[in-house]
């Protein structure tokens, strides 16, 4: 099994010339904790995470407050002034030394990289462009779908089916596609992630079941609490 078989393909990114407030809004709106930073050609230039923002706005002896309140203003103007005067651009705060993988990188190698570098996710590249993200959650979901604990090599038919499912999920009203993970094995689909309600979970199930070629569909969706973030 390779990166392209488990990655989240609906990647939320921020442009290199973007403002820090843009990154914060994207994280809050999409319930994620990190964003790839890309140039005009979607080439990977860096990664901006909740940790990057926290380190930039929190003084060592200041009271601990939610980082997003500090960046967006909150009750104190000091962090807002700091961002305005010193760190208005995403480029100024992003991490540049990024560990990334290719589409054909094995799941075992990705797991080794996450452990070695103590990171939560890796961008997946195709010819230098970001086409997906593999997180710890993606790995765990793939492993939990296995009965014999051996990672199978998906057939080409399964990979084609996975691409069709990706398109079908985009039609589900208000679904946070970037928070939905799914694997395909012999036409059987396992879906994880979060949904806003039982109605939305059912809509996700119906969208997958309506894809020609899909067999059994196993849906395991949680609910999205307020101010939660992707792994």
C-alpha positions, 0 to 999 in steps of 0.5 A: 500500500502506498501514499496514494492509497490512503492520503487525503486528497482535498488539501487545504493550502495557503499561498506563499504571499498569504497573510497570517490571518488568512492561514488562521482563518483557514485552520479554523474554518476547516478544523485543521492544525497545519497548512502546506504553503504553496507558490503560484504553481502549487509547488511546496514551499513550506508548512505553517502549523498551529505550533508555528503560530503559537511560538510567534505570538506567545511570550515566554512569561505571558499567560497561556491563552488559546493561540487563535484568540491571540492571533485574531486579537482576543482581549489583548492587543499585544499579539495583534500588534506583534503580528502587524509589525513583525509577522504579517506574511505566512512566509515569515512564520512557516517551517521551510525544512519539510519532510515530504513523500511521493505518491508511490512511497510505501505506507511503511516508509511513511510511518518510519518518517513520521516516527523518525522526525516526530511529525504528525503529517507529510505532504504528498508530491507529484512532480513537486506539486502537493496532491495529498496529505498523509497524517497519523490518522490516515495510517491508523485508519488504514491499519484498522481496516485490515483483518490479517494486519498485512498491508495489501497492494490495492489493484488498479481497479481499487485505485480508480474506484478511490478516485471516483469516490473522491469526486462523489464526496465533493457533492455531499452538501457541507461535508468537510472532505478534507476530514474524511478518510477512506480505503478501498479493498476489492471494491469494499470501502471503509470510511472514517472521519467526522460529520456534522450530523447523522444526516450528513453521515448518511449522505456520505454513505449514500454518495459512496454507495452510489459510485458504480463498482462499490460493494460493501460500505462500512462507515465509521464517522465521529462528530465534530466538536467546536474548535477541533482540529485535524491530526 
